[in-house]
Amino acid sequence: MFESAPGFRVLGEAAGGAEALERAAALDPDVILMDLRMPGGSGVDAIRELTRRGARARVLVLTTYDTDSDTLPAIEAGATGYLLKDAPRDDLFTAVRAAAEGRTVLSPAVASRLVSAVRGPRTPGGEPLSAREREVLALVARGTSNKEIARELFISEATVKTHLTHLYAKLGVSDRAAAVATGYERGILG
């Protein structure tokens, strides 16, 4: 996609974290698009190592994972931005240009969750439900199926399941009914 777009030049690709570090050192790119989960080490580990090495490149995370447990470590490791793979093509181009200029780029969902994480209600374990997790929980409380939640929130069913897994863990429950009951008990829902 980038090869055919004006104003971009793809210098290289890497299949895993270790290879990404080697390619970054050899090619000295302006921006690195980094996934979080890949063979040969996590994207967060690769970002952390690039930062430790003083790499000039800006790292823009491009992934399907948008949970707090993925977002915060990537940003803390040194990522300039964080986008989801379902971002529209023009948004991706704009984000890469912004990252090259050193500006922080966050998908709207990630930015909203970061604000909510700072302000949101906390679970007994201290970890707050993200804004997206609260949205999913509210839809579950209305009896909405995973497929319908995915359609309403413009995300994949797999992403819905990931949000459910995380909110179950944060609430200390194992199913939808218990999550809804606990959500009401703790004031997260209505």
N, C-alpha and C positions, 0 to 999 in steps of 0.2 A: 504494500500500500504506500509506504513512504518512498520507495524507489520511483514510483510514477507521479509523485506529487512535486510540484515546483518548490524550490527552496530547501529541499532536504537531500542529504546524501547519506546513505547507509554505509557505514564503514565496516561493519561486521556483525556476526550473530554468534551467540554462545548457547550451548545446550544445558549448561549447569553453572553453579556458583563459581567453582574453581576456574572453569574456562572463561567465565565472564571477567574474573580478576585478571587473568592473563591477557585477554583481548583488550581490556581497558588500558592496561599498562602499555601494550604494544601500539594501540591505535590512537590513544588520547582523544576520545570523542568529547563533544560538547555536552551531549545528553545521553544517558543510558536509560533505556526502558527495561525495568527489572520486574520479573515475576517474583512472588514470594515463595512459592513451593516448586522446587525443581530438583533434578538429580544433582548429586555432588555438593550438597549444602543448601541451606535456606537462603532466600533473597535477603533477609534481614542480616544474616551473617556476612554475606557479600557486601552489603551496603556499609555495615560496620567496618569491614576491612578496608574498603575503598576510602572511607573517612579517615581511618587510622593512617593510611598511606598518604593522605593529603591529595588524593586524586582531584584534578581540576573539574572533572565531569560532574554535572548535576544528575542526580538519580531521580527518575520519575517512576514510581511503582505503577505497574499496569497489571492488574490481577482480578480474579473473580472473588477474592476474599475481602470482605469489608466489615469484619467484626472488630470490636475494640481490641481484642487480643492480637489481631494482625496489624491494625492501623498504627497504634501507638508505638510499638517496638520499631516499626519501619521508620517512622518520623524521628524517634529518639536516636536511631542509628545514623541518621543523616540524610534521609530522603528529602528531596526538595518538594515533592508532590506525590499525590496518591489518587489514581484514577481507576475506575472499574472497566473491565474489558468490554462492557456493553455501551461504553461512551460513544456518542456519535463521532464519525470520522472527523468532521470539522472541529469538534471540541478537542479531539486528540491532537490534531495539528496545532491548534491554538495553545494547548497545554505544553507541548514540546517547545514551541517558540518562547512561551513565558518562562519555562524552566531554564532554557538556554540563557535568558536574561537574568536569571537568579531569583525570579519571583516564585513564591509558593503557590502551588496549584493543588486544590483539593476538589474532588467531586462533591456536588452539593450534598449527597447523602452522607459522605464522610465528614464534611464540615459540620453538618447538623448534629451528627453523633458525637463529635468532639465537644461541641458546646453542651450538648445534653449530658455527656459524661461528667462535665464539670459542675453542672447545675442540677442534674437529675436526682430522683429519689434513689437511695441506696438500698441494696438488699442486705440481709443480716451479715453476710460475709464481707460486706463493704464494697462489692463491685456493683455499680449501677447497671440497670438495663439500658441499653442504647435506645436512641429514639426509634430506630427501625425495629428493635425487639419489642418495644412497647406498642408500635403500630401492629406488628404481627400478633401479639398477645390480644390486643383489642379486637382484631378481626377473628381470631380463634374464639373469643368470648361471644361473638355474634353468630358462631356456628359456621364460619366460612371455611371451605376446604382449602387444602394447600394449593390446588390448581387455581382456585378463585383468588386466593391471596396473591399468588404470583402474577396473575393477570391484573389485579387492581393496583399492585405496587410496581408493576413493570420490571419484575425480576424473575429469575427462573425458579422452578419448583425446587431444584437442588439448593438454591440460596434460601428459600423459605425453610427447608429442612435444617439447614445450617443454623439459621436464626432460632428455630425451635430448640435445637440441641443446646445452644448456648443459653437460652433463657431458662430451659429446664435446669441446667447446671446451676445457674445463678439463683434460681428460686428453690433449689433443692427438691425438685419433683421429677417424676418420670413419665408423665403423660399430660395430654391436653387438658383434661378435666381438672387435674390437680393444679396445673399451671393457672387456670382461670380462677379456681377457688383461692389459691394463694395470692393471685393478683388482686382480688377483691379484699382479702384479709389485710393485706399490707398497704392498701390505698393506692396501688399502682393503676388499678382500673376503677373508674367511677367512684 
